Amino acid sequence: MVYYVGTSKRNRTLVIEARRNKDFLSCELYDYFGEREVTKVYLKKYRYQFLDYLKQTKPLVYSGLLYAVVD
C-alpha cells in the first residue's frame, strides 16, 4: 500500500499519521515524510523504533515523548 506519512504530537504521544490521500493529513504536522510504500501493520510494529530515531535526529521536538501510536 502507498501511504502519505507525517508525524504530530498529542500530549506525550507521537502520532504517526498514514493516509491514502495527502489532503487528509493533519495541518499540524511536525514532519512530513512523503509518499511511502508501507503498511500500517509495519508502522505499528516499529513505532517505538521510529520514535527513538526521531528523538535522536530532532531532540528539541521529540525528546519529551514516551508513547507512539499509528493513526
PDB file as gemmi writes it, atoms N, CA and C in Angstrom:
CRYST1    1.000    1.000    1.000  90.00  90.00  90.00 P 1                      
ATOM      1  N   MET A   1       0.829  -1.184   0.000  1.00  0.00           N  
ATOM      2  CA  MET A   1       0.000   0.000   0.000  1.00  0.00           C  
ATOM      3  C   MET A   1       0.873   1.246   0.000  1.00  0.00           C  
ATOM      4  N   VAL A   2       0.397   2.273  -0.615  1.00  0.00           N  
ATOM      5  CA  VAL A   2       1.092   3.555  -0.621  1.00  0.00           C  
ATOM      6  C   VAL A   2       0.361   4.504   0.324  1.00  0.00           C  
ATOM      7  N   TYR A   3       1.119   5.049   1.281  1.00  0.00           N  
ATOM      8  CA  TYR A   3       0.572   5.994   2.247  1.00  0.00           C  
ATOM      9  C   TYR A   3       1.421   7.254   2.259  1.00  0.00           C  
ATOM     10  N   TYR A   4       0.788   8.350   2.576  1.00  0.00           N  
ATOM     11  CA  TYR A   4       1.496   9.593   2.873  1.00  0.00           C  
ATOM     12  C   TYR A   4       1.685   9.620   4.377  1.00  0.00           C  
ATOM     13  N   VAL A   5       2.917   9.824   4.815  1.00  0.00           N  
ATOM     14  CA  VAL A   5       3.252   9.674   6.229  1.00  0.00           C  
ATOM     15  C   VAL A   5       3.775  10.990   6.795  1.00  0.00           C  
ATOM     16  N   GLY A   6       3.260  11.327   7.970  1.00  0.00           N  
ATOM     17  CA  GLY A   6       3.719  12.501   8.696  1.00  0.00           C  
ATOM     18  C   GLY A   6       3.595  12.250  10.186  1.00  0.00           C  
ATOM     19  N   THR A   7       4.202  13.137  10.976  1.00  0.00           N  
ATOM     20  CA  THR A   7       4.155  12.971  12.425  1.00  0.00           C  
ATOM     21  C   THR A   7       3.618  14.224  13.088  1.00  0.00           C  
ATOM     22  N   SER A   8       2.892  13.999  14.166  1.00  0.00           N  
ATOM     23  CA  SER A   8       2.410  15.099  15.002  1.00  0.00           C  
ATOM     24  C   SER A   8       2.513  14.636  16.453  1.00  0.00           C  
ATOM     25  N   LYS A   9       2.180  15.527  17.366  1.00  0.00           N  
ATOM     26  CA  LYS A   9       2.265  15.192  18.786  1.00  0.00           C  
ATOM     27  C   LYS A   9       0.923  15.438  19.449  1.00  0.00           C  
ATOM     28  N   ARG A  10       0.620  14.589  20.432  1.00  0.00           N  
ATOM     29  CA  ARG A  10      -0.570  14.746  21.264  1.00  0.00           C  
ATOM     30  C   ARG A  10      -0.135  14.458  22.692  1.00  0.00           C  
ATOM     31  N   ASN A  11      -0.035  15.505  23.508  1.00  0.00           N  
ATOM     32  CA  ASN A  11       0.487  15.402  24.869  1.00  0.00           C  
ATOM     33  C   ASN A  11       1.885  14.782  24.840  1.00  0.00           C  
ATOM     34  N   ARG A  12       2.054  13.596  25.413  1.00  0.00           N  
ATOM     35  CA  ARG A  12       3.361  12.929  25.444  1.00  0.00           C  
ATOM     36  C   ARG A  12       3.419  11.763  24.460  1.00  0.00           C  
ATOM     37  N   THR A  13       2.614  11.847  23.404  1.00  0.00           N  
ATOM     38  CA  THR A  13       2.494  10.757  22.442  1.00  0.00           C  
ATOM     39  C   THR A  13       2.853  11.232  21.037  1.00  0.00           C  
ATOM     40  N   LEU A  14       3.679  10.453  20.363  1.00  0.00           N  
ATOM     41  CA  LEU A  14       3.954  10.664  18.948  1.00  0.00           C  
ATOM     42  C   LEU A  14       2.814  10.052  18.154  1.00  0.00           C  
ATOM     43  N   VAL A  15       2.254  10.810  17.241  1.00  0.00           N  
ATOM     44  CA  VAL A  15       1.193  10.311  16.371  1.00  0.00           C  
ATOM     45  C   VAL A  15       1.774  10.184  14.971  1.00  0.00           C  
ATOM     46  N   ILE A  16       1.856   8.959  14.485  1.00  0.00           N  
ATOM     47  CA  ILE A  16       2.326   8.698  13.129  1.00  0.00           C  
ATOM     48  C   ILE A  16       1.090   8.622  12.254  1.00  0.00           C  
ATOM     49  N   GLU A  17       0.923   9.609  11.418  1.00  0.00           N  
ATOM     50  CA  GLU A  17      -0.255   9.658  10.548  1.00  0.00           C  
ATOM     51  C   GLU A  17       0.085   9.037   9.205  1.00  0.00           C  
ATOM     52  N   ALA A  18      -0.731   8.092   8.779  1.00  0.00           N  
ATOM     53  CA  ALA A  18      -0.574   7.439   7.482  1.00  0.00           C  
ATOM     54  C   ALA A  18      -1.918   7.509   6.762  1.00  0.00           C  
ATOM     55  N   ARG A  19      -1.930   8.214   5.651  1.00  0.00           N  
ATOM     56  CA  ARG A  19      -3.176   8.430   4.907  1.00  0.00           C  
ATOM     57  C   ARG A  19      -2.991   8.038   3.448  1.00  0.00           C  
ATOM     58  N   ARG A  20      -4.050   7.565   2.829  1.00  0.00           N  
ATOM     59  CA  ARG A  20      -4.016   7.211   1.405  1.00  0.00           C  
ATOM     60  C   ARG A  20      -4.037   8.453   0.531  1.00  0.00           C  
ATOM     61  N   ASN A  21      -4.563   9.558   1.069  1.00  0.00           N  
ATOM     62  CA  ASN A  21      -4.621  10.824   0.341  1.00  0.00           C  
ATOM     63  C   ASN A  21      -3.945  11.880   1.205  1.00  0.00           C  
ATOM     64  N   LYS A  22      -2.990  12.601   0.657  1.00  0.00           N  
ATOM     65  CA  LYS A  22      -2.245  13.563   1.481  1.00  0.00           C  
ATOM     66  C   LYS A  22      -3.105  14.728   1.953  1.00  0.00           C  
ATOM     67  N   ASP A  23      -4.221  14.955   1.330  1.00  0.00           N  
ATOM     68  CA  ASP A  23      -5.116  16.020   1.771  1.00  0.00           C  
ATOM     69  C   ASP A  23      -5.761  15.706   3.116  1.00  0.00           C  
ATOM     70  N   PHE A  24      -5.740  14.451   3.531  1.00  0.00           N  
ATOM     71  CA  PHE A  24      -6.340  14.058   4.803  1.00  0.00           C  
ATOM     72  C   PHE A  24      -5.354  14.060   5.968  1.00  0.00           C  
ATOM     73  N   LEU A  25      -4.093  14.410   5.709  1.00  0.00           N  
ATOM     74  CA  LEU A  25      -3.134  14.563   6.795  1.00  0.00           C  
ATOM     75  C   LEU A  25      -3.471  15.804   7.607  1.00  0.00           C  
ATOM     76  N   SER A  26      -3.124  15.776   8.861  1.00  0.00           N  
ATOM     77  CA  SER A  26      -3.360  16.913   9.743  1.00  0.00           C  
ATOM     78  C   SER A  26      -2.573  18.126   9.247  1.00  0.00           C  
ATOM     79  N   CYS A  27      -3.120  19.296   9.447  1.00  0.00           N  
ATOM     80  CA  CYS A  27      -2.406  20.521   9.065  1.00  0.00           C  
ATOM     81  C   CYS A  27      -1.365  20.902  10.117  1.00  0.00           C  
ATOM     82  N   GLU A  28      -1.317  20.190  11.225  1.00  0.00           N  
ATOM     83  CA  GLU A  28      -0.387  20.493  12.313  1.00  0.00           C  
ATOM     84  C   GLU A  28       0.744  19.467  12.401  1.00  0.00           C  
ATOM     85  N   LEU A  29       1.255  19.025  11.257  1.00  0.00           N  
ATOM     86  CA  LEU A  29       2.349  18.066  11.240  1.00  0.00           C  
ATOM     87  C   LEU A  29       3.656  18.734  11.651  1.00  0.00           C  
ATOM     88  N   TYR A  30       4.484  17.995  12.365  1.00  0.00           N  
ATOM     89  CA  TYR A  30       5.835  18.456  12.680  1.00  0.00           C  
ATOM     90  C   TYR A  30       6.783  18.049  11.571  1.00  0.00           C  
ATOM     91  N   ASP A  31       6.615  16.849  11.046  1.00  0.00           N  
ATOM     92  CA  ASP A  31       7.444  16.358   9.956  1.00  0.00           C  
ATOM     93  C   ASP A  31       6.581  15.621   8.953  1.00  0.00           C  
ATOM     94  N   TYR A  32       6.947  15.763   7.680  1.00  0.00           N  
ATOM     95  CA  TYR A  32       6.259  15.076   6.595  1.00  0.00           C  
ATOM     96  C   TYR A  32       7.289  14.222   5.868  1.00  0.00           C  
ATOM     97  N   PHE A  33       6.991  12.942   5.706  1.00  0.00           N  
ATOM     98  CA  PHE A  33       7.944  12.011   5.108  1.00  0.00           C  
ATOM     99  C   PHE A  33       7.572  11.613   3.686  1.00  0.00           C  
ATOM    100  N   GLY A  34       6.537  12.186   3.157  1.00  0.00           N  
ATOM    101  CA  GLY A  34       6.167  11.946   1.773  1.00  0.00           C  
ATOM    102  C   GLY A  34       5.423  10.657   1.548  1.00  0.00           C  
ATOM    103  N   GLU A  35       5.421  10.253   0.297  1.00  0.00           N  
ATOM    104  CA  GLU A  35       4.702   9.056  -0.142  1.00  0.00           C  
ATOM    105  C   GLU A  35       5.598   7.846   0.094  1.00  0.00           C  
ATOM    106  N   ARG A  36       5.087   6.882   0.849  1.00  0.00           N  
ATOM    107  CA  ARG A  36       5.867   5.687   1.204  1.00  0.00           C  
ATOM    108  C   ARG A  36       5.072   4.427   0.907  1.00  0.00           C  
ATOM    109  N   GLU A  37       5.764   3.402   0.449  1.00  0.00           N  
ATOM    110  CA  GLU A  37       5.125   2.106   0.276  1.00  0.00           C  
ATOM    111  C   GLU A  37       5.334   1.329   1.568  1.00  0.00           C  
ATOM    112  N   VAL A  38       4.303   1.322   2.396  1.00  0.00           N  
ATOM    113  CA  VAL A  38       4.381   0.752   3.734  1.00  0.00           C  
ATOM    114  C   VAL A  38       2.978   0.344   4.156  1.00  0.00           C  
ATOM    115  N   THR A  39       2.892  -0.520   5.153  1.00  0.00           N  
ATOM    116  CA  THR A  39       1.583  -0.882   5.691  1.00  0.00           C  
ATOM    117  C   THR A  39       1.448  -0.315   7.093  1.00  0.00           C  
ATOM    118  N   LYS A  40       0.226  -0.170   7.534  1.00  0.00           N  
ATOM    119  CA  LYS A  40       0.004   0.304   8.902  1.00  0.00           C  
ATOM    120  C   LYS A  40       0.451  -0.741   9.919  1.00  0.00           C  
ATOM    121  N   VAL A  41       0.374  -2.004   9.561  1.00  0.00           N  
ATOM    122  CA  VAL A  41       0.854  -3.070  10.444  1.00  0.00           C  
ATOM    123  C   VAL A  41       2.353  -2.894  10.680  1.00  0.00           C  
ATOM    124  N   TYR A  42       3.104  -2.605   9.632  1.00  0.00           N  
ATOM    125  CA  TYR A  42       4.541  -2.379   9.758  1.00  0.00           C  
ATOM    126  C   TYR A  42       4.818  -1.161  10.630  1.00  0.00           C  
ATOM    127  N   LEU A  43       4.085  -0.083  10.399  1.00  0.00           N  
ATOM    128  CA  LEU A  43       4.277   1.128  11.202  1.00  0.00           C  
ATOM    129  C   LEU A  43       3.975   0.875  12.673  1.00  0.00           C  
ATOM    130  N   LYS A  44       2.918   0.121  12.948  1.00  0.00           N  
ATOM    131  CA  LYS A  44       2.576  -0.200  14.336  1.00  0.00           C  
ATOM    132  C   LYS A  44       3.652  -1.053  14.991  1.00  0.00           C  
ATOM    133  N   LYS A  45       4.207  -1.991  14.237  1.00  0.00           N  
ATOM    134  CA  LYS A  45       5.221  -2.883  14.776  1.00  0.00           C  
ATOM    135  C   LYS A  45       6.498  -2.118  15.150  1.00  0.00           C  
ATOM    136  N   TYR A  46       6.884  -1.137  14.337  1.00  0.00           N  
ATOM    137  CA  TYR A  46       8.144  -0.425  14.528  1.00  0.00           C  
ATOM    138  C   TYR A  46       7.966   1.014  15.018  1.00  0.00           C  
ATOM    139  N   ARG A  47       6.830   1.323  15.620  1.00  0.00           N  
ATOM    140  CA  ARG A  47       6.557   2.698  16.027  1.00  0.00           C  
ATOM    141  C   ARG A  47       7.523   3.212  17.092  1.00  0.00           C  
ATOM    142  N   TYR A  48       7.947   2.353  18.013  1.00  0.00           N  
ATOM    143  CA  TYR A  48       8.863   2.816  19.056  1.00  0.00           C  
ATOM    144  C   TYR A  48      10.289   2.964  18.539  1.00  0.00           C  
ATOM    145  N   GLN A  49      10.684   2.178  17.547  1.00  0.00           N  
ATOM    146  CA  GLN A  49      11.981   2.386  16.909  1.00  0.00           C  
ATOM    147  C   GLN A  49      11.973   3.709  16.145  1.00  0.00           C  
ATOM    148  N   PHE A  50      10.844   4.020  15.533  1.00  0.00           N  
ATOM    149  CA  PHE A  50      10.703   5.286  14.821  1.00  0.00           C  
ATOM    150  C   PHE A  50      10.753   6.457  15.810  1.00  0.00           C  
ATOM    151  N   LEU A  51      10.114   6.300  16.954  1.00  0.00           N  
ATOM    152  CA  LEU A  51      10.170   7.330  17.992  1.00  0.00           C  
ATOM    153  C   LEU A  51      11.608   7.540  18.457  1.00  0.00           C  
ATOM    154  N   ASP A  52      12.350   6.468  18.686  1.00  0.00           N  
ATOM    155  CA  ASP A  52      13.756   6.587  19.094  1.00  0.00           C  
ATOM    156  C   ASP A  52      14.585   7.307  18.032  1.00  0.00           C  
ATOM    157  N   TYR A  53      14.344   6.989  16.768  1.00  0.00           N  
ATOM    158  CA  TYR A  53      15.045   7.665  15.675  1.00  0.00           C  
ATOM    159  C   TYR A  53      14.753   9.162  15.675  1.00  0.00           C  
ATOM    160  N   LEU A  54      13.492   9.511  15.847  1.00  0.00           N  
ATOM    161  CA  LEU A  54      13.136  10.925  15.853  1.00  0.00           C  
ATOM    162  C   LEU A  54      13.719  11.656  17.055  1.00  0.00           C  
ATOM    163  N   LYS A  55      13.780  10.990  18.194  1.00  0.00           N  
ATOM    164  CA  LYS A  55      14.389  11.602  19.389  1.00  0.00           C  
ATOM    165  C   LYS A  55      15.870  11.900  19.156  1.00  0.00           C  
ATOM    166  N   GLN A  56      16.552  11.038  18.403  1.00  0.00           N  
ATOM    167  CA  GLN A  56      17.963  11.253  18.118  1.00  0.00           C  
ATOM    168  C   GLN A  56      18.181  12.347  17.087  1.00  0.00           C  
ATOM    169  N   THR A  57      17.320  12.399  16.071  1.00  0.00           N  
ATOM    170  CA  THR A  57      17.532  13.356  14.989  1.00  0.00           C  
ATOM    171  C   THR A  57      16.992  14.750  15.308  1.00  0.00           C  
ATOM    172  N   LYS A  58      15.903  14.825  16.078  1.00  0.00           N  
ATOM    173  CA  LYS A  58      15.317  16.119  16.437  1.00  0.00           C  
ATOM    174  C   LYS A  58      14.952  16.136  17.918  1.00  0.00           C  
ATOM    175  N   PRO A  59      15.951  16.186  18.789  1.00  0.00           N  
ATOM    176  CA  PRO A  59      15.669  16.091  20.227  1.00  0.00           C  
ATOM    177  C   PRO A  59      14.855  17.256  20.775  1.00  0.00           C  
ATOM    178  N   LEU A  60      14.972  18.432  20.191  1.00  0.00           N  
ATOM    179  CA  LEU A  60      14.204  19.575  20.696  1.00  0.00           C  
ATOM    180  C   LEU A  60      12.704  19.388  20.490  1.00  0.00           C  
ATOM    181  N   VAL A  61      12.331  18.673  19.470  1.00  0.00           N  
ATOM    182  CA  VAL A  61      10.916  18.470  19.156  1.00  0.00           C  
ATOM    183  C   VAL A  61      10.349  17.238  19.852  1.00  0.00           C  
ATOM    184  N   TYR A  62      11.103  16.138  19.847  1.00  0.00           N  
ATOM    185  CA  TYR A  62      10.548  14.844  20.237  1.00  0.00           C  
ATOM    186  C   TYR A  62      11.050  14.284  21.565  1.00  0.00           C  
ATOM    187  N   SER A  63      11.944  14.950  22.264  1.00  0.00           N  
ATOM    188  CA  SER A  63      12.573  14.356  23.439  1.00  0.00           C  
ATOM    189  C   SER A  63      11.606  14.051  24.588  1.00  0.00           C  
ATOM    190  N   GLY A  64      10.528  14.782  24.737  1.00  0.00           N  
ATOM    191  CA  GLY A  64       9.609  14.567  25.865  1.00  0.00           C  
ATOM    192  C   GLY A  64       8.556  13.513  25.627  1.00  0.00           C  
ATOM    193  N   LEU A  65       8.585  12.857  24.481  1.00  0.00           N  
ATOM    194  CA  LEU A  65       7.533  11.887  24.149  1.00  0.00           C  
ATOM    195  C   LEU A  65       7.858  10.506  24.706  1.00  0.00           C  
ATOM    196  N   LEU A  66       6.836   9.826  25.221  1.00  0.00           N  
ATOM    197  CA  LEU A  66       7.009   8.496  25.788  1.00  0.00           C  
ATOM    198  C   LEU A  66       6.295   7.403  24.999  1.00  0.00           C  
ATOM    199  N   TYR A  67       5.250   7.758  24.303  1.00  0.00           N  
ATOM    200  CA  TYR A  67       4.397   6.787  23.641  1.00  0.00           C  
ATOM    201  C   TYR A  67       4.343   7.076  22.134  1.00  0.00           C  
ATOM    202  N   ALA A  68       3.889   6.084  21.381  1.00  0.00           N  
ATOM    203  CA  ALA A  68       3.741   6.245  19.931  1.00  0.00           C  
ATOM    204  C   ALA A  68       2.509   5.474  19.473  1.00  0.00           C  
ATOM    205  N   VAL A  69       1.726   6.099  18.611  1.00  0.00           N  
ATOM    206  CA  VAL A  69       0.554   5.455  18.023  1.00  0.00           C  
ATOM    207  C   VAL A  69       0.548   5.704  16.518  1.00  0.00           C  
ATOM    208  N   VAL A  70      -0.140   4.835  15.807  1.00  0.00           N  
ATOM    209  CA  VAL A  70      -0.329   4.990  14.371  1.00  0.00           C  
ATOM    210  C   VAL A  70      -1.781   5.325  14.144  1.00  0.00           C  
ATOM    211  N   ASP A  71      -1.996   6.387  13.405  1.00  0.00           N  
ATOM    212  CA  ASP A  71      -3.357   6.840  13.138  1.00  0.00           C  
ATOM    213  C   ASP A  71      -3.596   6.853  11.644  1.00  0.00           C  
TER     214      ASP A  71                                                      
END                                                                             
